[in-house]
Every structure is written in C-alpha cells, then in structure tokens.
Amino acid sequence: GVFQVPTTISALTNISALAVLATLLPIYFVFVALRYIDSTKASILSVLEPIVTIILGVMLELHPIC
C-alpha cells in the first residue's frame, strides 16, 4: 500500500480530464445557473449531481448497479 505519483502521460491526462470534467465544469455551471435562478434552486441542482451521474452510468451501462 505505498502511494506512487503517476508519471505516465496517459495517467496524467486522465487525472487532468477528471479534474476538469468532474470538478471545474460543474462548479462553473452552478455559478452560471446563479445568474438565472436563486441560490436555493442552484444548491439543490448541485446536490442532485451525483444522483444524475449514477443514473446516467446505469442507463449507458457504464456501471452495474450491484
């Protein structure tokens, strides 16, 4: 169980893509949503994000439920 820092281009690309797609874009979209809806609705939408991710993963058969 020793932690190793990824050094391959493929691993670094995947980590960077995960950071952008799973962190930066959702935060950006919440801030954009705040321009059009109130903060309560925007916070509810951001809380629903993991649920939507699970549903899409199951619908696209990327991850089994069990």
DSSP file with accessible surface (Angstrom, degrees, kcal/mol):
  #  RESIDUE AA STRUCTURE BP1 BP2  ACC     N-H-->O    O-->H-N    N-H-->O    O-->H-N    TCO  KAPPA ALPHA  PHI   PSI    X-CA   Y-CA   Z-CA
    1    1 A G              0   0  132      0, 0.0     2,-0.5     0, 0.0     0, 0.0   0.000 360.0 360.0 360.0  47.8    0.0    0.0    0.0
    2    2 A V        -     0   0  127      1,-0.0     2,-0.3     2,-0.0     0, 0.0  -0.810 360.0-124.8 -95.6 133.1    2.6    2.6   -0.9
    3    3 A F        -     0   0  173     -2,-0.5     2,-0.4     1,-0.0    -1,-0.0  -0.587  27.2-166.7 -75.1 131.2    1.3    5.7   -2.8
    4    4 A Q        -     0   0  158     -2,-0.3     3,-0.0     0, 0.0    -1,-0.0  -0.982  20.9-124.4-121.4 134.3    3.0    6.3   -6.1
    5    5 A V        -     0   0  105     -2,-0.4     2,-0.1     1,-0.1    -2,-0.0  -0.580  34.2-112.6 -75.0 129.1    2.8    9.5   -8.0
    6    6 A P        +     0   0   44      0, 0.0    -1,-0.1     0, 0.0     0, 0.0  -0.428  39.6 172.1 -63.2 135.8    1.6    8.9  -11.6
    7    7 A T        +     0   0  118     -2,-0.1     2,-0.1    -3,-0.0    -2,-0.0   0.529  41.6  98.7-122.8 -12.5    4.3    9.7  -14.1
    8    8 A T  S  > S-     0   0   81      1,-0.1     4,-2.4     4,-0.0     5,-0.2  -0.479  74.3-126.4 -79.8 152.2    2.9    8.4  -17.4
    9    9 A I  H  > S+     0   0  131      1,-0.2     4,-2.6     2,-0.2     5,-0.2   0.896 110.5  55.0 -61.3 -39.9    1.3   10.9  -19.9
   10   10 A S  H  > S+     0   0   78      2,-0.2     4,-2.4     1,-0.2    -1,-0.2   0.928 109.8  45.1 -61.5 -46.4   -1.8    8.7  -20.1
   11   11 A A  H  > S+     0   0   28      2,-0.2     4,-2.4     1,-0.2    -1,-0.2   0.921 114.3  48.3 -65.4 -43.1   -2.3    8.7  -16.3
   12   12 A L  H  X S+     0   0   76     -4,-2.4     4,-2.4     2,-0.2    -2,-0.2   0.885 111.3  51.0 -65.9 -36.4   -1.7   12.5  -16.0
   13   13 A T  H  X S+     0   0   79     -4,-2.6     4,-2.7    -5,-0.2    -2,-0.2   0.922 111.0  48.2 -65.1 -44.2   -4.1   13.1  -18.9
   14   14 A N  H  X S+     0   0  102     -4,-2.4     4,-2.4     2,-0.2    -2,-0.2   0.909 112.4  48.2 -63.8 -41.6   -6.8   11.0  -17.2
   15   15 A I  H  X S+     0   0   87     -4,-2.4     4,-2.4     2,-0.2    -1,-0.2   0.920 112.9  48.6 -65.1 -41.7   -6.3   12.8  -13.9
   16   16 A S  H  X S+     0   0   72     -4,-2.4     4,-2.3     2,-0.2    -2,-0.2   0.920 111.7  48.9 -64.5 -43.1   -6.4   16.2  -15.6
   17   17 A A  H  X S+     0   0   41     -4,-2.7     4,-3.2     2,-0.2     5,-0.4   0.911 111.1  50.5 -63.6 -40.5   -9.6   15.3  -17.5
   18   18 A L  H  X S+     0   0  117     -4,-2.4     4,-2.4     1,-0.2     5,-0.4   0.918 109.8  50.7 -63.2 -41.0  -11.2   14.1  -14.4
   19   19 A A  H  X>S+     0   0   45     -4,-2.4     5,-1.9     2,-0.2     4,-1.1   0.921 117.1  39.6 -62.8 -42.0  -10.3   17.3  -12.6
   20   20 A V  I  <>S+     0   0   68     -4,-2.3     5,-2.5     3,-0.2    -2,-0.2   0.956 122.3  38.9 -73.8 -49.8  -11.8   19.4  -15.4
   21   21 A L  I  <5S+     0   0  112     -4,-3.2    -3,-0.2    -5,-0.2    -2,-0.2   0.843 125.5  34.5 -73.9 -34.2  -14.9   17.3  -16.1
   22   22 A A  I  <5S+     0   0   50     -4,-2.4    -1,-0.2    -5,-0.4    -3,-0.2   0.627 133.4  18.0 -98.2 -13.0  -15.8   16.3  -12.6
   23   23 A T  I  X5S+     0   0   75     -4,-1.1     4,-1.7    -5,-0.4    -3,-0.2   0.720 122.9  39.7-122.1 -59.2  -14.8   19.4  -10.7
   24   24 A L  I  ><S+     0   0  106     -5,-1.9     4,-2.6     1,-0.2     5,-0.2   0.927 114.4  49.1 -68.6 -46.5  -14.3   22.6  -12.7
   25   25 A L  H  ><S+     0   0   64     -5,-2.5     4,-2.9     2,-0.2     5,-0.2   0.936 111.3  48.3 -63.3 -47.0  -17.2   22.3  -15.1
   26   26 A P  H  > S+     0   0   23      0, 0.0     4,-2.0     0, 0.0    -1,-0.2   0.919 113.8  47.6 -60.0 -40.4  -19.9   21.5  -12.5
   27   27 A I  H  X S+     0   0   87     -4,-1.7     4,-2.1     2,-0.2    -2,-0.2   0.929 112.1  50.1 -64.3 -42.7  -18.7   24.4  -10.3
   28   28 A Y  H  X S+     0   0  128     -4,-2.6     4,-2.3     1,-0.2    -1,-0.2   0.934 110.2  50.2 -59.7 -44.8  -18.7   26.7  -13.4
   29   29 A F  H  X S+     0   0  118     -4,-2.9     4,-2.6     1,-0.2    -1,-0.2   0.845 107.2  54.0 -67.2 -32.1  -22.2   25.6  -14.3
   30   30 A V  H  X S+     0   0   40     -4,-2.0     4,-1.8    -5,-0.2    -1,-0.2   0.930 109.5  48.2 -65.1 -42.7  -23.5   26.3  -10.8
   31   31 A F  H  X S+     0   0  129     -4,-2.1     4,-0.5     2,-0.2    -2,-0.2   0.897 112.2  48.8 -65.2 -37.3  -22.1   29.8  -11.0
   32   32 A V  H >X S+     0   0   30     -4,-2.3     3,-1.4     1,-0.2     4,-0.5   0.922 108.9  53.9 -66.0 -40.5  -23.7   30.3  -14.4
   33   33 A A  H >X S+     0   0   25     -4,-2.6     4,-2.6     1,-0.3     3,-1.5   0.849  97.3  65.6 -63.0 -32.1  -27.0   28.9  -13.0
   34   34 A L  H 3< S+     0   0   69     -4,-1.8    -1,-0.3     1,-0.3    -2,-0.2   0.733  93.3  61.7 -64.0 -20.6  -26.9   31.5  -10.2
   35   35 A R  H << S+     0   0  178     -3,-1.4    -1,-0.3    -4,-0.5    -2,-0.2   0.777 117.1  28.4 -70.8 -26.5  -27.3   34.2  -12.8
   36   36 A Y  H << S+     0   0  183     -3,-1.5     2,-0.3    -4,-0.5    -2,-0.2   0.671 124.4  32.9-110.9 -25.5  -30.7   32.8  -13.8
   37   37 A I  S  < S-     0   0   56     -4,-2.6    -1,-0.1     1,-0.1     2,-0.0  -0.884  87.3 -92.1-129.5 165.8  -32.1   31.1  -10.7
   38   38 A D     >  -     0   0   87     -2,-0.3     4,-2.0     1,-0.1     3,-0.2  -0.241  40.9-104.2 -76.3 168.2  -31.9   31.8   -7.0
   39   39 A S  H  > S+     0   0   82      1,-0.2     4,-2.4     2,-0.2     5,-0.2   0.806 115.9  59.8 -65.7 -29.6  -29.3   30.2   -4.8
   40   40 A T  H  > S+     0   0   86      2,-0.2     4,-2.0     1,-0.2    -1,-0.2   0.950 108.8  42.8 -64.3 -47.6  -31.7   27.6   -3.3
   41   41 A K  H  > S+     0   0  125      1,-0.2     4,-2.3     2,-0.2    -2,-0.2   0.893 113.6  52.5 -66.4 -38.5  -32.5   26.1   -6.6
   42   42 A A  H  X S+     0   0    3     -4,-2.0     4,-2.1     1,-0.2    -1,-0.2   0.901 109.1  49.6 -64.8 -39.0  -28.9   26.1   -7.7
   43   43 A S  H  X S+     0   0   57     -4,-2.4     4,-1.9     2,-0.2    -1,-0.2   0.893 109.4  51.6 -68.5 -36.9  -27.8   24.4   -4.5
   44   44 A I  H  X S+     0   0   93     -4,-2.0     4,-1.8     1,-0.2    -2,-0.2   0.927 109.7  50.5 -63.6 -42.8  -30.5   21.7   -5.0
   45   45 A L  H  X S+     0   0  100     -4,-2.3     4,-0.6     1,-0.2    -2,-0.2   0.907 109.6  49.9 -61.7 -40.4  -29.3   21.1   -8.5
   46   46 A S  H >< S+     0   0   44     -4,-2.1     3,-0.6     1,-0.2    -1,-0.2   0.854 109.0  52.2 -69.9 -30.4  -25.7   20.8   -7.4
   47   47 A V  H 3< S+     0   0  100     -4,-1.9     4,-0.4     1,-0.2    -1,-0.2   0.833 105.9  55.3 -72.2 -30.8  -26.7   18.2   -4.7
   48   48 A L  H 3X S+     0   0   76     -4,-1.8     4,-2.4     1,-0.2     3,-0.3   0.623  82.8  92.6 -76.3  -9.6  -28.5   16.2   -7.3
   49   49 A E  H <X S+     0   0   72     -4,-0.6     4,-2.3    -3,-0.6    -1,-0.2   0.896  83.7  47.7 -55.8 -47.6  -25.4   15.9   -9.5
   50   50 A P  H  > S+     0   0   75      0, 0.0     4,-2.2     0, 0.0    -1,-0.2   0.895 111.5  51.8 -63.5 -34.4  -24.1   12.6   -8.0
   51   51 A I  H  > S+     0   0   91     -4,-0.4     4,-2.5    -3,-0.3    -2,-0.2   0.926 109.9  48.4 -66.2 -43.3  -27.6   11.0   -8.4
   52   52 A V  H  X S+     0   0   74     -4,-2.4     4,-2.9     1,-0.2     5,-0.2   0.906 109.3  54.2 -62.9 -38.3  -27.7   12.1  -12.1
   53   53 A T  H  X S+     0   0   86     -4,-2.3     4,-2.4    -5,-0.2    -2,-0.2   0.924 109.4  47.1 -62.4 -43.2  -24.2   10.7  -12.6
   54   54 A I  H  X S+     0   0  116     -4,-2.2     4,-2.4     2,-0.2     5,-0.2   0.938 112.7  49.1 -64.1 -45.4  -25.3    7.3  -11.2
   55   55 A I  H  X S+     0   0   88     -4,-2.5     4,-2.8     1,-0.2    -2,-0.2   0.931 112.7  47.0 -61.9 -44.9  -28.5    7.2  -13.3
   56   56 A L  H  X S+     0   0   86     -4,-2.9     4,-2.6     2,-0.2     6,-0.3   0.901 110.6  53.0 -64.1 -40.0  -26.6    8.1  -16.5
   57   57 A G  H  <>S+     0   0    8     -4,-2.4     5,-2.8    -5,-0.2     6,-1.2   0.916 113.3  43.0 -61.7 -40.7  -23.9    5.5  -15.7
   58   58 A V  H ><5S+     0   0   53     -4,-2.4     3,-1.2     3,-0.2    -2,-0.2   0.923 114.4  50.2 -70.5 -42.7  -26.5    2.8  -15.3
   59   59 A M  H 3<5S+     0   0  133     -4,-2.8    -2,-0.2     1,-0.3    -1,-0.2   0.881 114.6  43.5 -63.9 -37.7  -28.5    4.0  -18.4
   60   60 A L  T 3<5S-     0   0  117     -4,-2.6    -1,-0.3    -5,-0.2    -2,-0.2   0.402 112.1-124.0 -87.7   3.8  -25.4    4.0  -20.5
   61   61 A E  T < 5S+     0   0  172     -3,-1.2    -3,-0.2     2,-0.2    -4,-0.1   0.797  72.8 129.8  57.5  34.6  -24.4    0.6  -19.0
   62   62 A L  S   <S+     0   0  117     -5,-2.8    -4,-0.2     1,-0.3    -5,-0.1   0.793  75.3  22.1 -83.5 -28.9  -21.1    2.0  -17.9
   63   63 A H  S    S-     0   0  131     -6,-1.2    -1,-0.3    -9,-0.1    -2,-0.2  -0.997  78.6-128.1-139.8 132.7  -21.5    0.7  -14.3
   64   64 A P        -     0   0  109      0, 0.0    -6,-0.1     0, 0.0    -7,-0.0  -0.409  22.2-124.7 -72.5 158.1  -23.7   -2.1  -13.0
   65   65 A I              0   0  141     -2,-0.1    -7,-0.0    -7,-0.1   -11,-0.0   0.897 360.0 360.0 -70.5 -39.7  -26.0   -1.2  -10.0
   66   66 A C              0   0  157     -3,-0.0    -1,-0.0     0, 0.0     0, 0.0  -0.692 360.0 360.0 -97.8 360.0  -24.6   -4.0   -7.8
